[in-house]
Each structure stands twice: as C-alpha cells, then as structure tokens.
C-alpha cells in the first residue's frame, strides 16, 4: 500500500493493490474508488483532501509489517 499527497491539487491517493484500475466509482462527492476488471478495489482518490480529513497526523497501529517512513 502506498499513500501519496499532492499539495498543488490538495488530493490524496491511496494505492491499495498492485493491479491496474479498470473503472471508477464515486463514493461521495470528491471521493473516488478505483476498481480492477473484477470490481476489486485498487485505489482511493480523495480530492480536496484537507476538507475531508486531517492531514496533520497518520497513526499506524498493529501493522503486520515494518513501516517505511519517507518525507
């Protein structure tokens, strides 16, 4: 999984799977789910992310893998 924030557009993309997206589904205004050819989630795109969630902190708890930190 990869989370990437784009400050110039205030959008946040959460890459959920290493598969190509084939379709999109708008969950609510500004929040779009990318799905593969079988309808399985591969990514989540949040436009105007700072209006939908707090971008000040990210809490990662009880993950079954090492956390790679980048800035």
N, CA, C and O atoms as a Maestro MAE file, in Angstrom:
{
 s_m_m2io_version
 :::
 2.0.0
}

f_m_ct {
 s_m_title
 :::
 protein
 m_atom[284] {
  # First column is atom index #
  i_m_mmod_type
  r_m_x_coord
  r_m_y_coord
  r_m_z_coord
  i_m_residue_number
  s_m_chain_name
  s_m_pdb_residue_name
  s_m_pdb_atom_name
  i_m_atomic_number
  :::
  1 25 0.852 -1.158 0.000 1 A "UNK " " N  " 7
  2 3 0.000 0.000 0.000 1 A "UNK " " CA " 6
  3 2 0.902 1.228 0.000 1 A "UNK " " C  " 6
  4 15 1.956 1.249 0.636 1 A "UNK " " O  " 8
  5 25 0.463 2.242 -0.727 2 A "UNK " " N  " 7
  6 3 1.207 3.490 -0.799 2 A "UNK " " CA " 6
  7 2 0.211 4.640 -0.674 2 A "UNK " " C  " 6
  8 15 -0.854 4.626 -1.291 2 A "UNK " " O  " 8
  9 25 0.573 5.628 0.130 3 A "UNK " " N  " 7
  10 3 -0.258 6.818 0.299 3 A "UNK " " CA " 6
  11 2 0.551 8.004 -0.197 3 A "UNK " " C  " 6
  12 15 1.692 8.207 0.219 3 A "UNK " " O  " 8
  13 25 -0.043 8.779 -1.083 4 A "UNK " " N  " 7
  14 3 0.670 9.920 -1.647 4 A "UNK " " CA " 6
  15 2 -0.237 11.146 -1.648 4 A "UNK " " C  " 6
  16 15 -1.396 11.085 -2.060 4 A "UNK " " O  " 8
  17 25 0.324 12.266 -1.173 5 A "UNK " " N  " 7
  18 3 -0.418 13.525 -1.124 5 A "UNK " " CA " 6
  19 2 0.164 14.492 -2.148 5 A "UNK " " C  " 6
  20 15 1.382 14.611 -2.279 5 A "UNK " " O  " 8
  21 25 -0.706 15.173 -2.863 6 A "UNK " " N  " 7
  22 3 -0.309 16.138 -3.878 6 A "UNK " " CA " 6
  23 2 -0.779 17.523 -3.431 6 A "UNK " " C  " 6
  24 15 -1.942 17.874 -3.631 6 A "UNK " " O  " 8
  25 25 0.119 18.318 -2.825 7 A "UNK " " N  " 7
  26 3 -0.298 19.607 -2.263 7 A "UNK " " CA " 6
  27 2 -0.804 20.609 -3.300 7 A "UNK " " C  " 6
  28 15 -1.661 21.434 -2.984 7 A "UNK " " O  " 8
  29 25 -0.298 20.554 -4.517 8 A "UNK " " N  " 7
  30 3 -0.731 21.515 -5.533 8 A "UNK " " CA " 6
  31 2 -2.205 21.360 -5.894 8 A "UNK " " C  " 6
  32 15 -2.842 22.326 -6.315 8 A "UNK " " O  " 8
  33 25 -2.756 20.149 -5.735 9 A "UNK " " N  " 7
  34 3 -4.173 19.916 -6.020 9 A "UNK " " CA " 6
  35 2 -4.960 19.539 -4.761 9 A "UNK " " C  " 6
  36 15 -6.167 19.303 -4.832 9 A "UNK " " O  " 8
  37 25 -4.282 19.481 -3.610 10 A "UNK " " N  " 7
  38 3 -4.892 19.064 -2.342 10 A "UNK " " CA " 6
  39 2 -5.628 17.740 -2.514 10 A "UNK " " C  " 6
  40 15 -6.772 17.589 -2.086 10 A "UNK " " O  " 8
  41 25 -4.945 16.776 -3.154 11 A "UNK " " N  " 7
  42 3 -5.547 15.455 -3.332 11 A "UNK " " CA " 6
  43 2 -4.658 14.388 -2.702 11 A "UNK " " C  " 6
  44 15 -3.435 14.520 -2.642 11 A "UNK " " O  " 8
  45 25 -5.307 13.339 -2.239 12 A "UNK " " N  " 7
  46 3 -4.622 12.230 -1.582 12 A "UNK " " CA " 6
  47 2 -4.984 10.962 -2.335 12 A "UNK " " C  " 6
  48 15 -6.159 10.707 -2.601 12 A "UNK " " O  " 8
  49 25 -3.973 10.163 -2.681 13 A "UNK " " N  " 7
  50 3 -4.249 8.896 -3.357 13 A "UNK " " CA " 6
  51 2 -3.712 7.757 -2.510 13 A "UNK " " C  " 6
  52 15 -2.550 7.769 -2.106 13 A "UNK " " O  " 8
  53 25 -4.553 6.781 -2.245 14 A "UNK " " N  " 7
  54 3 -4.162 5.586 -1.505 14 A "UNK " " CA " 6
  55 2 -4.171 4.431 -2.495 14 A "UNK " " C  " 6
  56 15 -5.224 4.006 -2.969 14 A "UNK " " O  " 8
  57 25 -2.983 3.936 -2.795 15 A "UNK " " N  " 7
  58 3 -2.812 2.819 -3.725 15 A "UNK " " CA " 6
  59 2 -2.953 1.536 -2.913 15 A "UNK " " C  " 6
  60 15 -2.090 1.225 -2.093 15 A "UNK " " O  " 8
  61 25 -4.019 0.799 -3.131 16 A "UNK " " N  " 7
  62 3 -4.341 -0.378 -2.329 16 A "UNK " " CA " 6
  63 2 -3.790 -1.687 -2.876 16 A "UNK " " C  " 6
  64 15 -3.570 -2.629 -2.115 16 A "UNK " " O  " 8
  65 25 -3.567 -1.759 -4.174 17 A "UNK " " N  " 7
  66 3 -3.139 -3.017 -4.789 17 A "UNK " " CA " 6
  67 2 -2.279 -2.730 -6.010 17 A "UNK " " C  " 6
  68 15 -2.386 -1.676 -6.635 17 A "UNK " " O  " 8
  69 25 -1.446 -3.671 -6.325 18 A "UNK " " N  " 7
  70 3 -0.566 -3.545 -7.490 18 A "UNK " " CA " 6
  71 2 -1.234 -4.158 -8.723 18 A "UNK " " C  " 6
  72 15 -0.688 -5.039 -9.386 18 A "UNK " " O  " 8
  73 25 -2.446 -3.650 -9.001 19 A "UNK " " N  " 7
  74 3 -3.192 -4.090 -10.185 19 A "UNK " " CA " 6
  75 2 -3.697 -2.841 -10.882 19 A "UNK " " C  " 6
  76 15 -3.957 -1.833 -10.225 19 A "UNK " " O  " 8
  77 25 -3.838 -2.884 -12.176 20 A "UNK " " N  " 7
  78 3 -4.345 -1.698 -12.880 20 A "UNK " " CA " 6
  79 2 -5.831 -1.478 -12.620 20 A "UNK " " C  " 6
  80 15 -6.602 -2.426 -12.471 20 A "UNK " " O  " 8
  81 25 -6.206 -0.223 -12.572 21 A "UNK " " N  " 7
  82 3 -7.615 0.128 -12.438 21 A "UNK " " CA " 6
  83 2 -8.311 0.019 -13.787 21 A "UNK " " C  " 6
  84 15 -7.726 0.331 -14.824 21 A "UNK " " O  " 8
  85 25 -9.553 -0.422 -13.767 22 A "UNK " " N  " 7
  86 3 -10.327 -0.560 -14.993 22 A "UNK " " CA " 6
  87 2 -11.563 0.330 -14.987 22 A "UNK " " C  " 6
  88 15 -12.139 0.608 -16.039 22 A "UNK " " O  " 8
  89 25 -11.974 0.781 -13.790 23 A "UNK " " N  " 7
  90 3 -13.186 1.591 -13.678 23 A "UNK " " CA " 6
  91 2 -13.092 2.416 -12.402 23 A "UNK " " C  " 6
  92 15 -12.259 2.142 -11.538 23 A "UNK " " O  " 8
  93 25 -13.942 3.422 -12.286 24 A "UNK " " N  " 7
  94 3 -14.006 4.233 -11.076 24 A "UNK " " CA " 6
  95 2 -15.442 4.295 -10.585 24 A "UNK " " C  " 6
  96 15 -16.394 4.200 -11.359 24 A "UNK " " O  " 8
  97 25 -15.566 4.456 -9.270 25 A "UNK " " N  " 7
  98 3 -16.889 4.582 -8.650 25 A "UNK " " CA " 6
  99 2 -16.820 5.736 -7.658 25 A "UNK " " C  " 6
  100 15 -16.028 5.704 -6.715 25 A "UNK " " O  " 8
  101 25 -17.641 6.742 -7.869 26 A "UNK " " N  " 7
  102 3 -17.658 7.864 -6.946 26 A "UNK " " CA " 6
  103 2 -18.454 7.464 -5.701 26 A "UNK " " C  " 6
  104 15 -19.651 7.187 -5.781 26 A "UNK " " O  " 8
  105 25 -17.787 7.439 -4.575 27 A "UNK " " N  " 7
  106 3 -18.413 7.048 -3.310 27 A "UNK " " CA " 6
  107 2 -19.237 8.205 -2.756 27 A "UNK " " C  " 6
  108 15 -20.369 8.023 -2.306 27 A "UNK " " O  " 8
  109 25 -18.653 9.381 -2.797 28 A "UNK " " N  " 7
  110 3 -19.349 10.627 -2.479 28 A "UNK " " CA " 6
  111 2 -18.599 11.722 -3.214 28 A "UNK " " C  " 6
  112 15 -17.536 11.468 -3.780 28 A "UNK " " O  " 8
  113 25 -19.126 12.917 -3.215 29 A "UNK " " N  " 7
  114 3 -18.505 13.982 -3.984 29 A "UNK " " CA " 6
  115 2 -17.040 14.160 -3.576 29 A "UNK " " C  " 6
  116 15 -16.735 14.425 -2.413 29 A "UNK " " O  " 8
  117 25 -16.141 14.009 -4.551 30 A "UNK " " N  " 7
  118 3 -14.714 14.194 -4.317 30 A "UNK " " CA " 6
  119 2 -13.972 12.962 -3.844 30 A "UNK " " C  " 6
  120 15 -12.755 13.014 -3.662 30 A "UNK " " O  " 8
  121 25 -14.666 11.859 -3.640 31 A "UNK " " N  " 7
  122 3 -14.014 10.616 -3.206 31 A "UNK " " CA " 6
  123 2 -14.340 9.527 -4.223 31 A "UNK " " C  " 6
  124 15 -15.495 9.140 -4.401 31 A "UNK " " O  " 8
  125 25 -13.285 9.043 -4.887 32 A "UNK " " N  " 7
  126 3 -13.458 8.087 -5.985 32 A "UNK " " CA " 6
  127 2 -12.691 6.802 -5.691 32 A "UNK " " C  " 6
  128 15 -11.519 6.843 -5.316 32 A "UNK " " O  " 8
  129 25 -13.349 5.677 -5.862 33 A "UNK " " N  " 7
  130 3 -12.746 4.360 -5.695 33 A "UNK " " CA " 6
  131 2 -12.365 3.816 -7.067 33 A "UNK " " C  " 6
  132 15 -13.209 3.735 -7.960 33 A "UNK " " O  " 8
  133 25 -11.105 3.445 -7.239 34 A "UNK " " N  " 7
  134 3 -10.658 2.783 -8.464 34 A "UNK " " CA " 6
  135 2 -10.774 1.281 -8.257 34 A "UNK " " C  " 6
  136 15 -10.350 0.759 -7.226 34 A "UNK " " O  " 8
  137 25 -11.346 0.586 -9.232 35 A "UNK " " N  " 7
  138 3 -11.519 -0.865 -9.145 35 A "UNK " " CA " 6
  139 2 -10.893 -1.534 -10.359 35 A "UNK " " C  " 6
  140 15 -10.755 -0.922 -11.418 35 A "UNK " " O  " 8
  141 25 -10.517 -2.795 -10.191 36 A "UNK " " N  " 7
  142 3 -9.947 -3.554 -11.307 36 A "UNK " " CA " 6
  143 2 -11.071 -4.161 -12.156 36 A "UNK " " C  " 6
  144 15 -12.249 -3.888 -11.925 36 A "UNK " " O  " 8
  145 25 -10.705 -4.962 -13.111 37 A "UNK " " N  " 7
  146 3 -11.701 -5.550 -14.028 37 A "UNK " " CA " 6
  147 2 -12.687 -6.480 -13.343 37 A "UNK " " C  " 6
  148 15 -13.732 -6.799 -13.911 37 A "UNK " " O  " 8
  149 25 -12.365 -6.929 -12.106 38 A "UNK " " N  " 7
  150 3 -13.256 -7.822 -11.359 38 A "UNK " " CA " 6
  151 2 -14.053 -7.063 -10.288 38 A "UNK " " C  " 6
  152 15 -14.781 -7.668 -9.501 38 A "UNK " " O  " 8
  153 25 -13.906 -5.734 -10.272 39 A "UNK " " N  " 7
  154 3 -14.635 -4.925 -9.303 39 A "UNK " " CA " 6
  155 2 -13.970 -4.825 -7.946 39 A "UNK " " C  " 6
  156 15 -14.576 -4.323 -6.999 39 A "UNK " " O  " 8
  157 25 -12.725 -5.297 -7.829 40 A "UNK " " N  " 7
  158 3 -11.995 -5.234 -6.559 40 A "UNK " " CA " 6
  159 2 -11.258 -3.904 -6.443 40 A "UNK " " C  " 6
  160 15 -10.699 -3.412 -7.423 40 A "UNK " " O  " 8
  161 25 -11.258 -3.330 -5.257 41 A "UNK " " N  " 7
  162 3 -10.639 -2.028 -5.021 41 A "UNK " " CA " 6
  163 2 -9.136 -2.075 -5.264 41 A "UNK " " C  " 6
  164 15 -8.448 -2.988 -4.808 41 A "UNK " " O  " 8
  165 25 -8.636 -1.074 -5.990 42 A "UNK " " N  " 7
  166 3 -7.191 -0.943 -6.221 42 A "UNK " " CA " 6
  167 2 -6.665 0.407 -5.755 42 A "UNK " " C  " 6
  168 15 -5.457 0.560 -5.574 42 A "UNK " " O  " 8
  169 25 -7.543 1.393 -5.555 43 A "UNK " " N  " 7
  170 3 -7.085 2.697 -5.110 43 A "UNK " " CA " 6
  171 2 -8.229 3.594 -4.699 43 A "UNK " " C  " 6
  172 15 -9.385 3.371 -5.058 43 A "UNK " " O  " 8
  173 25 -7.879 4.612 -3.937 44 A "UNK " " N  " 7
  174 3 -8.859 5.571 -3.462 44 A "UNK " " CA " 6
  175 2 -8.292 6.963 -3.683 44 A "UNK " " C  " 6
  176 15 -7.194 7.270 -3.220 44 A "UNK " " O  " 8
  177 25 -9.032 7.799 -4.384 45 A "UNK " " N  " 7
  178 3 -8.610 9.157 -4.699 45 A "UNK " " CA " 6
  179 2 -9.517 10.136 -3.951 45 A "UNK " " C  " 6
  180 15 -10.739 10.093 -4.092 45 A "UNK " " O  " 8
  181 25 -8.907 11.019 -3.155 46 A "UNK " " N  " 7
  182 3 -9.672 11.980 -2.362 46 A "UNK " " CA " 6
  183 2 -9.286 13.386 -2.808 46 A "UNK " " C  " 6
  184 15 -8.190 13.861 -2.514 46 A "UNK " " O  " 8
  185 25 -10.194 14.044 -3.519 47 A "UNK " " N  " 7
  186 3 -9.988 15.430 -3.932 47 A "UNK " " CA " 6
  187 2 -10.306 16.343 -2.759 47 A "UNK " " C  " 6
  188 15 -11.161 16.025 -1.932 47 A "UNK " " O  " 8
  189 25 -9.619 17.479 -2.687 48 A "UNK " " N  " 7
  190 3 -9.765 18.420 -1.574 48 A "UNK " " CA " 6
  191 2 -9.635 17.667 -0.250 48 A "UNK " " C  " 6
  192 15 -10.477 17.779 0.640 48 A "UNK " " O  " 8
  193 25 -8.559 16.902 -0.154 49 A "UNK " " N  " 7
  194 3 -8.345 16.008 0.982 49 A "UNK " " CA " 6
  195 2 -8.376 16.728 2.324 49 A "UNK " " C  " 6
  196 15 -8.897 16.187 3.300 49 A "UNK " " O  " 8
  197 25 -7.827 17.942 2.391 50 A "UNK " " N  " 7
  198 3 -7.796 18.661 3.667 50 A "UNK " " CA " 6
  199 2 -9.190 19.021 4.159 50 A "UNK " " C  " 6
  200 15 -9.355 19.326 5.340 50 A "UNK " " O  " 8
  201 25 -10.187 18.997 3.303 51 A "UNK " " N  " 7
  202 3 -11.561 19.267 3.708 51 A "UNK " " CA " 6
  203 2 -12.270 18.001 4.200 51 A "UNK " " C  " 6
  204 15 -13.255 18.082 4.934 51 A "UNK " " O  " 8
  205 25 -11.762 16.829 3.790 52 A "UNK " " N  " 7
  206 3 -12.388 15.556 4.167 52 A "UNK " " CA " 6
  207 2 -11.746 14.918 5.403 52 A "UNK " " C  " 6
  208 15 -12.410 14.178 6.128 52 A "UNK " " O  " 8
  209 25 -10.467 15.198 5.647 53 A "UNK " " N  " 7
  210 3 -9.766 14.538 6.747 53 A "UNK " " CA " 6
  211 2 -8.602 15.390 7.227 53 A "UNK " " C  " 6
  212 15 -8.186 16.335 6.558 53 A "UNK " " O  " 8
  213 25 -8.089 15.042 8.388 54 A "UNK " " N  " 7
  214 3 -6.946 15.755 8.941 54 A "UNK " " CA " 6
  215 2 -5.667 15.215 8.309 54 A "UNK " " C  " 6
  216 15 -5.429 14.007 8.294 54 A "UNK " " O  " 8
  217 25 -4.858 16.115 7.794 55 A "UNK " " N  " 7
  218 3 -3.594 15.711 7.167 55 A "UNK " " CA " 6
  219 2 -2.406 15.962 8.091 55 A "UNK " " C  " 6
  220 15 -1.257 15.908 7.653 55 A "UNK " " O  " 8
  221 25 -2.675 16.235 9.355 56 A "UNK " " N  " 7
  222 3 -1.605 16.558 10.304 56 A "UNK " " CA " 6
  223 2 -0.911 15.326 10.854 56 A "UNK " " C  " 6
  224 15 0.286 15.370 11.135 56 A "UNK " " O  " 8
  225 25 -1.639 14.226 11.013 57 A "UNK " " N  " 7
  226 3 -1.039 13.014 11.582 57 A "UNK " " CA " 6
  227 2 -1.538 11.775 10.840 57 A "UNK " " C  " 6
  228 15 -2.601 11.776 10.219 57 A "UNK " " O  " 8
  229 25 -0.738 10.731 10.928 58 A "UNK " " N  " 7
  230 3 -1.115 9.427 10.394 58 A "UNK " " CA " 6
  231 2 -0.713 8.400 11.442 58 A "UNK " " C  " 6
  232 15 0.474 8.222 11.717 58 A "UNK " " O  " 8
  233 25 -1.686 7.729 12.023 59 A "UNK " " N  " 7
  234 3 -1.416 6.722 13.041 59 A "UNK " " CA " 6
  235 2 -1.426 5.334 12.407 59 A "UNK " " C  " 6
  236 15 -2.393 4.938 11.755 59 A "UNK " " O  " 8
  237 25 -0.347 4.615 12.608 60 A "UNK " " N  " 7
  238 3 -0.224 3.252 12.099 60 A "UNK " " CA " 6
  239 2 -0.053 2.323 13.301 60 A "UNK " " C  " 6
  240 15 0.986 2.338 13.961 60 A "UNK " " O  " 8
  241 25 -1.059 1.529 13.574 61 A "UNK " " N  " 7
  242 3 -1.044 0.660 14.746 61 A "UNK " " CA " 6
  243 2 -1.206 -0.794 14.352 61 A "UNK " " C  " 6
  244 15 -2.015 -1.131 13.488 61 A "UNK " " O  " 8
  245 25 -0.432 -1.648 14.991 62 A "UNK " " N  " 7
  246 3 -0.567 -3.103 14.872 62 A "UNK " " CA " 6
  247 2 -0.475 -3.613 13.436 62 A "UNK " " C  " 6
  248 15 -1.169 -4.561 13.067 62 A "UNK " " O  " 8
  249 25 0.368 -2.993 12.638 63 A "UNK " " N  " 7
  250 3 0.548 -3.464 11.267 63 A "UNK " " CA " 6
  251 2 1.471 -4.678 11.268 63 A "UNK " " C  " 6
  252 15 2.454 -4.706 12.008 63 A "UNK " " O  " 8
  253 25 1.166 -5.673 10.454 64 A "UNK " " N  " 7
  254 3 1.962 -6.899 10.454 64 A "UNK " " CA " 6
  255 2 3.219 -6.802 9.577 64 A "UNK " " C  " 6
  256 15 3.648 -7.797 8.993 64 A "UNK " " O  " 8
  257 25 3.802 -5.611 9.488 65 A "UNK " " N  " 7
  258 3 4.997 -5.404 8.672 65 A "UNK " " CA " 6
  259 2 5.722 -4.159 9.148 65 A "UNK " " C  " 6
  260 15 5.167 -3.347 9.888 65 A "UNK " " O  " 8
  261 25 6.961 -4.016 8.718 66 A "UNK " " N  " 7
  262 3 7.748 -2.837 9.059 66 A "UNK " " CA " 6
  263 2 7.200 -1.631 8.295 66 A "UNK " " C  " 6
  264 15 6.762 -1.755 7.151 66 A "UNK " " O  " 8
  265 25 7.228 -0.486 8.932 67 A "UNK " " N  " 7
  266 3 6.731 0.738 8.319 67 A "UNK " " CA " 6
  267 2 7.911 1.521 7.774 67 A "UNK " " C  " 6
  268 15 8.847 1.853 8.500 67 A "UNK " " O  " 8
  269 25 7.849 1.813 6.472 68 A "UNK " " N  " 7
  270 3 8.880 2.619 5.822 68 A "UNK " " CA " 6
  271 2 8.437 4.065 5.888 68 A "UNK " " C  " 6
  272 15 7.341 4.409 5.444 68 A "UNK " " O  " 8
  273 25 9.285 4.905 6.440 69 A "UNK " " N  " 7
  274 3 8.911 6.306 6.597 69 A "UNK " " CA " 6
  275 2 9.650 7.148 5.579 69 A "UNK " " C  " 6
  276 15 10.873 7.064 5.464 69 A "UNK " " O  " 8
  277 25 8.914 7.954 4.843 70 A "UNK " " N  " 7
  278 3 9.500 8.876 3.888 70 A "UNK " " CA " 6
  279 2 8.878 10.240 4.074 70 A "UNK " " C  " 6
  280 15 7.789 10.371 4.632 70 A "UNK " " O  " 8
  281 25 9.566 11.234 3.610 71 A "UNK " " N  " 7
  282 3 9.019 12.588 3.724 71 A "UNK " " CA " 6
  283 2 9.075 13.281 2.392 71 A "UNK " " C  " 6
  284 15 8.660 14.434 2.278 71 A "UNK " " O  " 8
  :::
 }
 m_bond[283] {
  # First column is bond index #
  i_m_from
  i_m_to
  i_m_order
  :::
  1 1 2 1
  2 2 3 1
  3 3 4 2
  4 3 5 1
  5 5 6 1
  6 6 7 1
  7 7 8 2
  8 7 9 1
  9 9 10 1
  10 10 11 1
  11 11 12 2
  12 11 13 1
  13 13 14 1
  14 14 15 1
  15 15 16 2
  16 15 17 1
  17 17 18 1
  18 18 19 1
  19 19 20 2
  20 19 21 1
  21 21 22 1
  22 22 23 1
  23 23 24 2
  24 23 25 1
  25 25 26 1
  26 26 27 1
  27 27 28 2
  28 27 29 1
  29 29 30 1
  30 30 31 1
  31 31 32 2
  32 31 33 1
  33 33 34 1
  34 34 35 1
  35 35 36 2
  36 35 37 1
  37 37 38 1
  38 38 39 1
  39 39 40 2
  40 39 41 1
  41 41 42 1
  42 42 43 1
  43 43 44 2
  44 43 45 1
  45 45 46 1
  46 46 47 1
  47 47 48 2
  48 47 49 1
  49 49 50 1
  50 50 51 1
  51 51 52 2
  52 51 53 1
  53 53 54 1
  54 54 55 1
  55 55 56 2
  56 55 57 1
  57 57 58 1
  58 58 59 1
  59 59 60 2
  60 59 61 1
  61 61 62 1
  62 62 63 1
  63 63 64 2
  64 63 65 1
  65 65 66 1
  66 66 67 1
  67 67 68 2
  68 67 69 1
  69 69 70 1
  70 70 71 1
  71 71 72 2
  72 71 73 1
  73 73 74 1
  74 74 75 1
  75 75 76 2
  76 75 77 1
  77 77 78 1
  78 78 79 1
  79 79 80 2
  80 79 81 1
  81 81 82 1
  82 82 83 1
  83 83 84 2
  84 83 85 1
  85 85 86 1
  86 86 87 1
  87 87 88 2
  88 87 89 1
  89 89 90 1
  90 90 91 1
  91 91 92 2
  92 91 93 1
  93 93 94 1
  94 94 95 1
  95 95 96 2
  96 95 97 1
  97 97 98 1
  98 98 99 1
  99 99 100 2
  100 99 101 1
  101 101 102 1
  102 102 103 1
  103 103 104 2
  104 103 105 1
  105 105 106 1
  106 106 107 1
  107 107 108 2
  108 107 109 1
  109 109 110 1
  110 110 111 1
  111 111 112 2
  112 111 113 1
  113 113 114 1
  114 114 115 1
  115 115 116 2
  116 115 117 1
  117 117 118 1
  118 118 119 1
  119 119 120 2
  120 119 121 1
  121 121 122 1
  122 122 123 1
  123 123 124 2
  124 123 125 1
  125 125 126 1
  126 126 127 1
  127 127 128 2
  128 127 129 1
  129 129 130 1
  130 130 131 1
  131 131 132 2
  132 131 133 1
  133 133 134 1
  134 134 135 1
  135 135 136 2
  136 135 137 1
  137 137 138 1
  138 138 139 1
  139 139 140 2
  140 139 141 1
  141 141 142 1
  142 142 143 1
  143 143 144 2
  144 143 145 1
  145 145 146 1
  146 146 147 1
  147 147 148 2
  148 147 149 1
  149 149 150 1
  150 150 151 1
  151 151 152 2
  152 151 153 1
  153 153 154 1
  154 154 155 1
  155 155 156 2
  156 155 157 1
  157 157 158 1
  158 158 159 1
  159 159 160 2
  160 159 161 1
  161 161 162 1
  162 162 163 1
  163 163 164 2
  164 163 165 1
  165 165 166 1
  166 166 167 1
  167 167 168 2
  168 167 169 1
  169 169 170 1
  170 170 171 1
  171 171 172 2
  172 171 173 1
  173 173 174 1
  174 174 175 1
  175 175 176 2
  176 175 177 1
  177 177 178 1
  178 178 179 1
  179 179 180 2
  180 179 181 1
  181 181 182 1
  182 182 183 1
  183 183 184 2
  184 183 185 1
  185 185 186 1
  186 186 187 1
  187 187 188 2
  188 187 189 1
  189 189 190 1
  190 190 191 1
  191 191 192 2
  192 191 193 1
  193 193 194 1
  194 194 195 1
  195 195 196 2
  196 195 197 1
  197 197 198 1
  198 198 199 1
  199 199 200 2
  200 199 201 1
  201 201 202 1
  202 202 203 1
  203 203 204 2
  204 203 205 1
  205 205 206 1
  206 206 207 1
  207 207 208 2
  208 207 209 1
  209 209 210 1
  210 210 211 1
  211 211 212 2
  212 211 213 1
  213 213 214 1
  214 214 215 1
  215 215 216 2
  216 215 217 1
  217 217 218 1
  218 218 219 1
  219 219 220 2
  220 219 221 1
  221 221 222 1
  222 222 223 1
  223 223 224 2
  224 223 225 1
  225 225 226 1
  226 226 227 1
  227 227 228 2
  228 227 229 1
  229 229 230 1
  230 230 231 1
  231 231 232 2
  232 231 233 1
  233 233 234 1
  234 234 235 1
  235 235 236 2
  236 235 237 1
  237 237 238 1
  238 238 239 1
  239 239 240 2
  240 239 241 1
  241 241 242 1
  242 242 243 1
  243 243 244 2
  244 243 245 1
  245 245 246 1
  246 246 247 1
  247 247 248 2
  248 247 249 1
  249 249 250 1
  250 250 251 1
  251 251 252 2
  252 251 253 1
  253 253 254 1
  254 254 255 1
  255 255 256 2
  256 255 257 1
  257 257 258 1
  258 258 259 1
  259 259 260 2
  260 259 261 1
  261 261 262 1
  262 262 263 1
  263 263 264 2
  264 263 265 1
  265 265 266 1
  266 266 267 1
  267 267 268 2
  268 267 269 1
  269 269 270 1
  270 270 271 1
  271 271 272 2
  272 271 273 1
  273 273 274 1
  274 274 275 1
  275 275 276 2
  276 275 277 1
  277 277 278 1
  278 278 279 1
  279 279 280 2
  280 279 281 1
  281 281 282 1
  282 282 283 1
  283 283 284 2
  :::
 }
}
